[in-house]
Amino acid sequence: IDEYKKEAASKGKATFEFAWVMDSLKEERERGVTIDIAHHRFDTAKFYFTVVDCPGHRDFVKDMITGASQADAAVLIVAVPDGVMAQTKEHVFLSRTLGVSQLIVGMNKIDATTPPFDEKRFNEVKEEVGKLLKMVGFKVEDIPFVPISGLMGDNLAKPSESLKWYKGPTLLEALNNLKVPAKPTNLPLRVPVQDVYTISGVGTVPVGRVETGVMRKNDKIIFEPAGASGEVKSIEMHHEEVQEAFPGDNIGWNVRGVAKNDIRRGDVCGSVAKPPTVAKEFKAQIVVLQHPSAISAGYTPVFHCHTAQIACTLTAILAKLDPRSGAVKEENPAFIKAGDAAIIMVLSLIHISEPTRPERISYAVFCLKKKKKY
């Protein structure tokens, strides 16, 4: 941290030393924003976490979607002096859409309010954020709102003397109160590929998060929709070799018989015996959260599912639904708009592999992106 502090100060980025723990790219450090997602191991007395640092800037929302799709729980950081911003709303909508059910709200920069550590301002922003979370279906009464100072360390691991009015958990205690999700080891192996590397002396190394099933050394695997198959030579997790990987593990695995150019981000790895299914056209149920105009057949957004980002066309609107009950309100409507739920037919411009989480086997959880609206 001391080295980061000196380097940050020399580049005119004083106070950015903590961000640099996760932001390792040269451009990230020069611009002062997170661009790509980053993973780090983080251990508490109770749990072993993998921290997925997601971009907050609107120019890199596609990377935020990839990170959120890998998360079991999320910490939403809200600057108390600023309150709810446009990106706060977008990240809340996307997290809920992508299946994040456990949430902690980190009320950051509580030391920068006027006056510092102001309870009144904390409560104002808490109410504002709570309304937003209720809007998308979160149970606000189950969500801890934790006042913190990331820079000064207040209420991160120990209660702060400056926050005597606050009686809730520290951020560390809130993390330890999260519930461990079920590990669907009985389902077929599915690992969406986040990136692919060629390492000298090792070979092809894809990286990604195990969603279902178990991967072991010497397993015969296949990547879809690429169709490339090979054998698992080794598995690493946070730079340590392991013999097998389970759901929730972020891994890199060396594959024999597959070249780097044979596979890409968005492919899904599975066993040869039970390979991932592939589709070009599919039926989907959607809710239009935000969109500036009506949507009709022929609409062509970008489809975000697990790590895949693919252009697709809405070929038909089969039915408009009641968003609360799911009952059909209208068959074959001409258009849908913000606030509507519908069943649609989607044609992908290239083949796409199936959704991967256990609750997603029968339907896809995804985002459709058009001009930065979802």
N, C-alpha and C positions, 0 to 999 in steps of 0.2 A: 504494500500500500504506500509506503514511504517513497519508493521509486516512482510509482504512478503519480504521486502527489507532486514530486519535483518535475517530472516530464510534462504533466498537465499544466503546471504553472508556467513552464518555459514556452508552451505553445499557446498561452493566453486562455487556457481552459481550467483555471483554478476551480477547485471543488468538484471536478469531474473524476477524481481518482477512484471513487467507488464504482462509478459507471464503467470504468475501464477494466474492472475485474471480469466483466462479461463482454464488453465491447472491445474485441481484439483486432478488428479490421482497421487498416490505416485510414480509410475514408470515414469510418464511424468516429474515430478519435479526432479527426480534423474537423468534421462537421458538427460533432457534439450530439449526434442522434444514433439510435440503434437502427441498423439496416437489415441485418439477417438475424435469424434466431440462433441462440447459443445455448448449450447445455452444460451444466456443472453439477457434480455431486455435492450434496449438502446433508450432513448428518446432525440429527438432534438426539437427545437422550432416549427418545421413543421411536423415531422413524429414520429411515434412509430415504431422502428425497432426491429427485433429479429436478433441478431448477431449469425451466425453459424460459429464457429471456426473450420476450416478443417485442417487435418494434411498436412504438406508439404513433409515429408520424404517419400522416395519411398517405404519403407517397409509397409506403411500404406495407400497406394493409394486406396484400397477398401473402406476405411472409408471416404477418400476425395470424392469418387464417390457418396457415400450416402449423404454427406453434400451438394455437388454441385447440386444433383438432387432435393434438397429442396429449392434452392435459386431462388429469383426473380432477384437479381443483385449480382455482385461480385466485391470485391476489390482485385486485383492482386498485391501482394507485391513483388517488385523487389529491391534487394540491389544494389544501384548505384555503389559502389566500385567493386562489382563482375560482374554486368551485367547479361545477360541471361544465366541461368544454365539449365541443363537437365530437372530438375523438373519444371522450368518455362514453358518450351515447353510442357511437359506432361499435366500440369494443364490448359494451354490455350486450347490444343486440347480437353481435357475432358470437360471443361466448355462449349465450343461451342457445342460439341456433345450432351451434356445433356440439352441444351436449354437455357443456360444463354445468354440473349441478351443485357443486360445493364452492362457495365463494367467501373470501375475506376482503373487506374494504380497508386498505391502508390509507388513512387520512394523513397524508404527508405534509411536511413543511409547517407543522403546527407551531414551530418556533418563530415563523415568519409572519404570523398574524399581528394585527394591531389592536390591543397590546399582544405581546408574545404569549403563546399557550392560552389563547382566548377560548373559553368554554362556549360563549355565545356564538361565535363564528363557527366553531365545530358543530354545534347543534343545527345551525342554519344549513350548512353543507350536508350534514347527515340526512336531514329531512329532504333536501333536494335530490340526493342520490337515491334515497329510499323510494321516492316516487318513481324514479326512472326504473329501478329494479322491479318494483311491483308491476309496472307497465308490461314487462316482458315475461312475467310469471315466476320470478324468484320470491321465496318466502322471506321477507325482510326480517321477521322476528327471529329467524335462525341464523342470520348473518351478523358476525361481529364487525363493528366499525371501530377500528383501532387507531387512535391518534398517535402519530410517530414523527420523529425528526430523523430522516435517513442520514443527514449530514452530521448531526450532533449525537445521534445514537439514543435519543430519548424514547423509552418504551419499546425498544426493539427486543432486547433480551431480559431487561430488568425494568421494574416500575420506575417512573421518573418522579423526582421530587417536585418538578415543575408542573406535574399533572395530577395533583392530589385530588382534584374534583372528579377524576376518571376512575371508575371502580372495576372496569372490565379487564380482560386478559392482555398481556403484552403480545406483540406480533408472534414471538416464538411460541407462547402458550396457545395462541389461536391456531398455529400450524399443527401443534401436537394434538389439538382437539379434532382435527379432520379425521374422517372415517376412511379406512383402507377399502378400496373398491374390490369387488370380486374378481378373481383371476380366471378367465374362461379357458383353462388349459385343456378342457375336453373337446373344444372346437378345433377345426382344421387350422393349420398354421397360416397366419396372414401378417405380413410385415410390409407396410407401404414404404417405398424407397424415397428418402429425403434427398440424398446426394450420392454420387458415385465417385470414388477416387481410384487412382492407380498409384500404389506405393512401391517404391523400388525395393526389390528383393522379396516382396510379399505377393503382389499381383492386384487383382481387382477387389476393391473393398467398398461395397455399398454400406450406407448407414441408414438407420431408421428405428422406429419404435415397434416392438412386438405388440400387436393388438390382440390376437387370439392364438391359441396353440402353444407348442413348445418347439424351439429350435435346438438341435444337438449337433455336435461335430459329426461329420461323415454323412449327414442327411442328404438325400437327393432332393434338390429343389428346382423350382421353375419360376420364372418371372413373367407375369402377364400384364398387359397384352403383348409384350415383346416376344414371348414364346421361347426365350433363351433358358436353357437348363444347365445345371452343373451340380457340384458337390460342395458342401460346407467344409472348408479346411480348418478354420479356426473362428472363434467368436471372442470379441473384446467388449468390455463395458467399462467406460471411464478409464481406459488405458490398462485395464487388467484383464488377462485372459480367463475366460470361464468355459466350462464344459457344456453348459446349456443356458438358454435364455427363455424367460417367461413373460407373460403379458405385463406391460408397463415398463419393461426394460428397454432403455435406449442403447442400441448396440451398433457395432461395426463388425461385419463378418466377411472373411476372405473366401471367395468362391473360385473353385477350380473349374475350368472349362467355359468361363464366361468372360468376354473382354469388356472393357469399360464402355465402348461404343455400342455394345449389344443391349444395354439397359439404360434407363434414365429416370430422373425424378418423376414420380407419379405411377411408375410400375408397382405391382404388388407381388411380393415373394410368397410362395406357398409350397407345399410338398408336391412332388410329382404324382403321388397317389391320389391326392385331393387338391387339384390345382384351383386357383381363383377363377371364377367364371368371368366372362367378358361379354359386354353388350355394346351395341352401337345405337339402339333405340330402346327407350324404357319409359315406363309410366312412373310419375312422381307426384307426391302431395306437397304443396308449397303454401307458405304464408307470405304475402307481400308486406314486408315491414316498412320499407321506404322506397318510393319511386316517384319521380316528378310528373309522370303522365300515365295514361292507360297502357296496358300490355295486351297485345293480341297475337294470334298465330303469325309466325314469321319473325318474331322478336329473337335476336341473336346475342345473348350475353356470354360471359365467360363462366364456366362451371368449375367450382372449387369443391373437390371431394378428397378427403385425406390429404395427400401431398400432390394430387393431380390438379392441373389448371388447363382446361380444355374449352375451346369455343364450341358452342352448341346452338341449336335452333329449336324454339318452341313450335312444334308442328301442329298442335291442337290443344284447345282447352276443353276437356271432357265434361267438367262439372265445376260449379261454384259451390263452396261449402259454407256452412255456419261455422265460424272460427271457434266457437265455444263447444258446440256439441258434435261437430263433424258431419252433421246431417246434410244431405244434398239440398241446396236452395234453388239451383237452376241448372238444367242440362244444356251443354254446348253453348255457353255464353259467348258473346262476341268479343268481350274483353274483361280484364280484371284490373283492379287498381289497389293502391295502398290500403291496407287493412283487410283485404279479401284473402280467403283461403280457397284453394282450388286443386283439382286433379288435372294434370297436364301430361301430354306426350312430348318427350324430348329426344331430338336426334343429335347425337354427338358427331362432330366432323371427323373424329378418329375413334377407334375403339377405346373403351375405358373399362378398367377392372372394377369389380364389385366393391361396395362399401365394406368396412372391415370390423367395426366394433360389434359385439354380440347383439346389442339392441338395434343394430343397423342391418342385420342380415336380410330382413324382409322389406326394408325400405331404406332409401338413401337419405342421410343427413348431409346437406351440402349448402353452399351459398351460390347465388347467381349474381354476377357483378356486371353492372353497366354504368359507365361514366361515374364510378366511385359511389354508386348508390346500390343498396342491397334490398 
